[in-house]
Amino acid sequence: MPDISPITRVVVPGPTPDLSPDLSLVVSRPMSWDAIPGTMLPMSAASTPDPTLRPDIDWFDWHAPYGDPGSELSRRLQVVQGHIRRALSERAPGPIRVVSLCAGQGLDLIGVLADHPRRSDVSARLVELDPRNVAIAREGVAATGLSSVEVVAGDAAVTDAYAGAVPADLVLCCGVFGNVSDEDIAHTVATLPQLCAPDAVVVWTRHRAAPDATPQIRAWFADAGFEERGFDSGTPGVDGESFGVGCHVLRATPSPLRTGVRMFRFVRPGRARHLT
Ligand SMILES: C[S@@+](CC[C@H](N)C(=O)[O-])C[C@H]1O[C@@H](n2cnc3c(N)ncnc32)[C@H](O)[C@@H]1O
């Protein structure tokens, strides 16, 4: 288990041993989620996870490079957290709502909230499918004393996951666009205004391996009524395939949430990418 505390300032213990270590088993038998205490999304036909959920990648192991402060993933995390910090700091006084799609272990948001002056204003919903990551995120939330952050075990791709948690002031969509088709990226970006409050900030990531999809993704954000606040990349040659981190602010009028809509499906890209 990597020591992630230098990056996130959250003490994260190892995985809960009685949870299935095999995400593909969980996906094919979602009732095994009953083993996880805490909030779960109701399983319906619309929200049943797609069985093509990239069984080529172990989504618990994927987080291991966060334990190395010099890793590409850790450098990406620093950029993401910078945008989160700024978004929280700039929000008008009062409650701040946050949602995180495919939240993983929640390191980005939990790490910022550990010492952010607005932490008591924040209520958040993190949605993640892998029960081992859910357990770690919940442990991070508890260790950080964040009573208004819930970690939901469920399918983040379906808009139902956000009922009651949106419109959000900050939407995190990190580690998603590298795992889904271009059509699904476009559809997701077009749907994001349904999750957003006025002037909401969206932070997203995508690797920049050829063919680099980030110029098109940024164009889709513009089409959906977002203004670009920032776009940062890793250093080619230093950061392997090089990460991309985008930050966009919704300038168009937000749309009401329509439940029952699937935004994306994780797909196999042909080879496992480390950075997504
Ligand atoms: C590339 S990781 C990103 C994790 C985190 N957002 C980060 O950037 O550190 C993708 C995560 O999405 C989760 N995941 C995949 N499909 C999902 C779905 N349909 N709903 C919720 N989580 C999903 C995986 O279990 C994995 O933890």
The ligand as an SDF file (V2000), in Angstrom:
LIG
                    3D

 27 29  0  0  0  0  0  0  0  0999 V2000
   -8.7170    6.6970  -13.7830 C   0  0  0  0  0  0  0  0  0  0  0  0
   -9.4680    6.4350  -12.2300 S   0  0  0  0  0  0  0  0  0  0  0  0
   -9.6770    8.0960  -11.6660 C   0  0  0  0  0  0  0  0  0  0  0  0
   -9.9000    8.1940  -10.1900 C   0  0  0  0  0  0  0  0  0  0  0  0
   -9.8990    9.6290   -9.6650 C   0  0  0  0  0  0  0  0  0  0  0  0
  -10.9170   10.4410  -10.2780 N   0  0  0  0  0  0  0  0  0  0  0  0
   -8.5440   10.2580   -9.8750 C   0  0  0  0  0  0  0  0  0  0  0  0
   -8.3660   11.0310  -10.8190 O   0  0  0  0  0  0  0  0  0  0  0  0
   -7.6440    9.9760   -9.0850 O   0  0  0  0  0  0  0  0  0  0  0  0
  -11.1050    5.9940  -12.7690 C   0  0  0  0  0  0  0  0  0  0  0  0
  -12.0090    5.5580  -11.6300 C   0  0  0  0  0  0  0  0  0  0  0  0
  -13.3240    5.4220  -12.1270 O   0  0  0  0  0  0  0  0  0  0  0  0
  -13.9450    4.3140  -11.5050 C   0  0  0  0  0  0  0  0  0  0  0  0
  -15.0640    3.9460  -12.3670 N   0  0  0  0  0  0  0  0  0  0  0  0
  -15.0310    3.3770  -13.5760 C   0  0  0  0  0  0  0  0  0  0  0  0
  -16.2530    3.3160  -14.1090 N   0  0  0  0  0  0  0  0  0  0  0  0
  -17.0880    3.8630  -13.2050 C   0  0  0  0  0  0  0  0  0  0  0  0
  -18.4830    4.1110  -13.1760 C   0  0  0  0  0  0  0  0  0  0  0  0
  -19.2820    3.7650  -14.1870 N   0  0  0  0  0  0  0  0  0  0  0  0
  -18.9940    4.7190  -12.0850 N   0  0  0  0  0  0  0  0  0  0  0  0
  -18.2050    5.0630  -11.0450 C   0  0  0  0  0  0  0  0  0  0  0  0
  -16.8840    4.8710  -11.0210 N   0  0  0  0  0  0  0  0  0  0  0  0
  -16.3380    4.2840  -12.0920 C   0  0  0  0  0  0  0  0  0  0  0  0
  -12.8380    3.3060  -11.3590 C   0  0  0  0  0  0  0  0  0  0  0  0
  -13.1180    2.3660  -10.3650 O   0  0  0  0  0  0  0  0  0  0  0  0
  -11.6640    4.2130  -11.0140 C   0  0  0  0  0  0  0  0  0  0  0  0
  -11.5210    4.3520   -9.6160 O   0  0  0  0  0  0  0  0  0  0  0  0
  1  2  1  0
  2  3  1  0
  2 10  1  0
  3  4  1  0
  4  5  1  0
  5  6  1  0
  5  7  1  0
  7  8  2  0
  7  9  1  0
 10 11  1  0
 11 12  1  0
 11 26  1  0
 12 13  1  0
 13 14  1  0
 13 24  1  0
 14 15  1  0
 14 23  1  0
 15 16  2  0
 16 17  1  0
 17 18  1  0
 17 23  2  0
 18 19  1  0
 18 20  2  0
 20 21  1  0
 21 22  2  0
 22 23  1  0
 24 25  1  0
 24 26  1  0
 26 27  1  0
M  CHG  2   2   1   9  -1
M  END
$$$$
